[in-house]
Protein backbone atom coordinates (compact mmCIF):
# COMPACT_ATOMS: atom_id res chain seq x y z
CA UNK A 1 0.00 0.00 0.00
CA UNK A 2 1.40 3.38 -1.00
CA UNK A 3 0.07 6.41 0.76
CA UNK A 4 1.49 9.93 0.40
CA UNK A 5 0.53 13.27 1.95
CA UNK A 6 1.16 16.84 0.85
CA UNK A 7 0.32 20.12 2.58
CA UNK A 8 -0.52 23.15 0.47
CA UNK A 9 -1.07 26.63 1.83
CA UNK A 10 -2.87 29.05 -0.50
CA UNK A 11 -2.38 32.81 -0.72
CA UNK A 12 -5.02 33.38 2.00
CA UNK A 13 -3.16 31.13 4.45
CA UNK A 14 -5.63 28.22 4.26
CA UNK A 15 -3.97 24.80 4.50
CA UNK A 16 -5.09 21.81 2.44
CA UNK A 17 -3.97 18.23 3.05
CA UNK A 18 -3.80 16.40 -0.28
CA UNK A 19 -3.42 12.62 -0.15
CA UNK A 20 -3.22 9.62 -2.41
CA UNK A 21 -3.82 5.99 -1.52
CA UNK A 22 -2.60 3.40 -4.03
CA UNK A 23 -3.28 -0.28 -3.35
CA UNK A 24 -0.33 -2.62 -3.91
CA UNK A 25 -2.13 -5.65 -5.28
CA UNK A 26 -5.23 -4.10 -6.83
CA UNK A 27 -3.70 -0.86 -8.11
CA UNK A 28 -6.81 1.03 -7.03
CA UNK A 29 -6.19 4.75 -6.47
CA UNK A 30 -8.00 7.15 -4.19
CA UNK A 31 -7.16 10.88 -4.35
CA UNK A 32 -8.59 13.04 -1.61
CA UNK A 33 -8.28 16.46 0.03
CA UNK A 34 -8.97 16.45 3.75
CA UNK A 35 -11.98 14.14 4.02
CA UNK A 36 -13.34 14.84 0.53
CA UNK A 37 -12.71 12.19 -2.13
CA UNK A 38 -11.77 13.81 -5.45
CA UNK A 39 -11.09 10.82 -7.69
CA UNK A 40 -11.27 7.04 -7.64
CA UNK A 41 -9.47 4.97 -10.27
CA UNK A 42 -9.15 1.22 -10.63
CA UNK A 43 -6.21 -1.02 -11.59
CA UNK A 44 -3.65 1.74 -12.10
CA UNK A 45 -0.40 -0.05 -12.98
CA UNK A 46 1.16 2.39 -15.47
CA UNK A 47 1.84 6.12 -15.50
CA UNK A 48 -1.27 8.16 -14.71
CA UNK A 49 -1.97 11.84 -13.99
CA UNK A 50 -4.92 13.39 -12.21
CA UNK A 51 -5.84 17.07 -12.39
CA UNK A 52 -8.06 18.91 -9.97
CA UNK A 53 -8.82 22.39 -8.68
CA UNK A 54 -8.39 23.67 -5.14
CA UNK A 55 -10.31 26.92 -5.11
CA UNK A 56 -8.71 28.91 -7.97
CA UNK A 57 -5.51 26.84 -8.29
CA UNK A 58 -4.99 23.94 -10.69
CA UNK A 59 -3.02 20.88 -9.50
CA UNK A 60 -1.63 17.81 -11.23
CA UNK A 61 -0.96 14.66 -9.22
CA UNK A 62 1.01 12.03 -11.07
CA UNK A 63 1.95 8.39 -10.57
CA UNK A 64 5.23 7.62 -12.36
CA UNK A 65 6.39 4.01 -11.79
CA UNK A 66 9.56 4.52 -13.87
CA UNK A 67 10.83 7.57 -11.91
CA UNK A 68 12.66 7.64 -8.55
CA UNK A 69 9.77 9.69 -7.11
CA UNK A 70 6.70 7.54 -7.72
CA UNK A 71 4.25 10.33 -6.88
CA UNK A 72 4.55 14.03 -7.68
CA UNK A 73 2.15 16.88 -7.01
CA UNK A 74 2.45 20.04 -9.11
CA UNK A 75 0.73 23.36 -8.65
CA UNK A 76 0.11 24.13 -12.31
CA UNK A 77 -1.12 27.66 -11.55
CA UNK A 78 2.24 28.67 -10.04
CA UNK A 79 4.30 26.05 -11.95
CA UNK A 80 5.99 24.58 -8.89
CA UNK A 81 6.18 21.22 -7.17
CA UNK A 82 4.36 20.75 -3.87
CA UNK A 83 6.66 18.94 -1.44
CA UNK A 84 5.64 15.81 0.42
CA UNK A 85 4.73 16.28 4.06
CA UNK A 86 8.03 16.33 5.97
CA UNK A 87 10.13 16.91 2.86
CA UNK A 88 12.27 20.05 2.84
CA UNK A 89 13.33 21.96 -0.27
CA UNK A 90 16.93 21.83 -1.36
CA UNK A 91 18.59 25.09 -0.39
CA UNK A 92 22.29 25.33 -1.27
CA UNK A 93 22.41 28.85 0.20
CA UNK A 94 21.49 27.38 3.60
CA UNK A 95 24.45 24.99 3.42
CA UNK A 96 26.84 27.88 2.80
CA UNK A 97 25.32 29.78 5.71
CA UNK A 98 25.93 26.81 8.01
CA UNK A 99 29.52 26.44 6.82
CA UNK A 100 30.15 30.15 7.40
CA UNK A 101 28.60 29.94 10.87
CA UNK A 102 30.88 27.05 11.82
CA UNK A 103 33.96 28.91 10.54
CA UNK A 104 33.03 32.05 12.50
CA UNK A 105 32.51 30.00 15.66
CA UNK A 106 35.91 28.33 15.20
CA UNK A 107 37.55 31.74 14.72
CA UNK A 108 35.87 33.17 17.85
CA UNK A 109 36.83 30.15 19.94
CA UNK A 110 40.44 30.35 18.69
CA UNK A 111 40.66 34.06 19.58
CA UNK A 112 39.15 33.42 23.02
CA UNK A 113 41.58 30.58 23.64
CA UNK A 114 44.62 32.78 22.98
CA UNK A 115 43.21 35.73 24.97
CA UNK A 116 42.45 33.67 28.07
CA UNK A 117 45.73 31.77 27.93
C-alpha positions in Angstrom: 0.0 0.0 0.0 1.4 3.4 -1.0 0.1 6.4 0.8 1.5 9.9 0.4 0.5 13.3 2.0 1.2 16.8 0.9 0.3 20.1 2.6 -0.5 23.1 0.5 -1.1 26.6 1.8 -2.9 29.1 -0.5 -2.4 32.8 -0.7 -5.0 33.4 2.0 -3.2 31.1 4.4 -5.6 28.2 4.3 -4.0 24.8 4.5 -5.1 21.8 2.4 -4.0 18.2 3.0 -3.8 16.4 -0.3 -3.4 12.6 -0.1 -3.2 9.6 -2.4 -3.8 6.0 -1.5 -2.6 3.4 -4.0 -3.3 -0.3 -3.4 -0.3 -2.6 -3.9 -2.1 -5.6 -5.3 -5.2 -4.1 -6.8 -3.7 -0.9 -8.1 -6.8 1.0 -7.0 -6.2 4.8 -6.5 -8.0 7.2 -4.2 -7.2 10.9 -4.3 -8.6 13.0 -1.6 -8.3 16.5 0.0 -9.0 16.4 3.7 -12.0 14.1 4.0 -13.3 14.8 0.5 -12.7 12.2 -2.1 -11.8 13.8 -5.4 -11.1 10.8 -7.7 -11.3 7.0 -7.6 -9.5 5.0 -10.3 -9.2 1.2 -10.6 -6.2 -1.0 -11.6 -3.6 1.7 -12.1 -0.4 -0.1 -13.0 1.2 2.4 -15.5 1.8 6.1 -15.5 -1.3 8.2 -14.7 -2.0 11.8 -14.0 -4.9 13.4 -12.2 -5.8 17.1 -12.4 -8.1 18.9 -10.0 -8.8 22.4 -8.7 -8.4 23.7 -5.1 -10.3 26.9 -5.1 -8.7 28.9 -8.0 -5.5 26.8 -8.3 -5.0 23.9 -10.7 -3.0 20.9 -9.5 -1.6 17.8 -11.2 -1.0 14.7 -9.2 1.0 12.0 -11.1 2.0 8.4 -10.6 5.2 7.6 -12.4 6.4 4.0 -11.8 9.6 4.5 -13.9 10.8 7.6 -11.9 12.7 7.6 -8.6 9.8 9.7 -7.1 6.7 7.5 -7.7 4.3 10.3 -6.9 4.5 14.0 -7.7 2.1 16.9 -7.0 2.5 20.0 -9.1 0.7 23.4 -8.6 0.1 24.1 -12.3 -1.1 27.7 -11.5 2.2 28.7 -10.0 4.3 26.1 -12.0 6.0 24.6 -8.9 6.2 21.2 -7.2 4.4 20.7 -3.9 6.7 18.9 -1.4 5.6 15.8 0.4 4.7 16.3 4.1 8.0 16.3 6.0 10.1 16.9 2.9 12.3 20.1 2.8 13.3 22.0 -0.3 16.9 21.8 -1.4 18.6 25.1 -0.4 22.3 25.3 -1.3 22.4 28.8 0.2 21.5 27.4 3.6 24.5 25.0 3.4 26.8 27.9 2.8 25.3 29.8 5.7 25.9 26.8 8.0 29.5 26.4 6.8 30.1 30.1 7.4 28.6 29.9 10.9 30.9 27.0 11.8 34.0 28.9 10.5 33.0 32.0 12.5 32.5 30.0 15.7 35.9 28.3 15.2 37.6 31.7 14.7 35.9 33.2 17.9 36.8 30.2 19.9 40.4 30.3 18.7 40.7 34.1 19.6 39.2 33.4 23.0 41.6 30.6 23.6 44.6 32.8 23.0 43.2 35.7 25.0 42.4 33.7 28.1 45.7 31.8 27.9 
